[in-house]
Amino acid sequence: MADKAVTQREMMKIIGLFRQAGYQGEYETFQRVSGTDREFFVVMSNEQGIKALFKASLMLEAVEFQYVLDDKHVFVTEPAE
């Protein structure tokens, strides 16, 4: 379940949640939260190139800011070996 790719339909619903919450920017990546099929991690960047990690829940219809991605905080999309 958590290893399935995020569908186009899910991406559109997630983008809708971001717009409702007033967030603007470029969507970099979408990834399922492990163990669920209704929550996603989303990396988003603004016009200054600052990237941030968000958690979006289609079940709760909510977006939560997690942290700004920088040298100390990175988002890994490939599984660890």
Secondary structure in CASP SS format (residue, H / E / C, confidence):
PFRMAT SS
TARGET T0000
AUTHOR 0000-0000-0000
METHOD secondary structure of the structure
MODEL  1
M C 1.00
A C 1.00
D C 1.00
K C 1.00
A C 1.00
V C 1.00
T C 1.00
Q H 1.00
R H 1.00
E H 1.00
M H 1.00
M H 1.00
K H 1.00
I H 1.00
I H 1.00
G H 1.00
L H 1.00
F H 1.00
R H 1.00
Q H 1.00
A C 1.00
G C 1.00
Y C 1.00
Q C 1.00
G C 1.00
E E 1.00
Y E 1.00
E E 1.00
T E 1.00
F E 1.00
Q E 1.00
R E 1.00
V C 1.00
S C 1.00
G C 1.00
T C 1.00
D C 1.00
R C 1.00
E E 1.00
F E 1.00
F E 1.00
V E 1.00
V E 1.00
M E 1.00
S E 1.00
N C 1.00
E C 1.00
Q C 1.00
G C 1.00
I C 1.00
K E 1.00
A E 1.00
L E 1.00
F E 1.00
K E 1.00
A E 1.00
S E 1.00
L C 1.00
M C 1.00
L C 1.00
E C 1.00
A E 1.00
V E 1.00
E E 1.00
F E 1.00
Q E 1.00
Y E 1.00
V E 1.00
L E 1.00
D C 1.00
D C 1.00
K C 1.00
H C 1.00
V C 1.00
F C 1.00
V C 1.00
T C 1.00
E C 1.00
P C 1.00
A C 1.00
E C 1.00
END
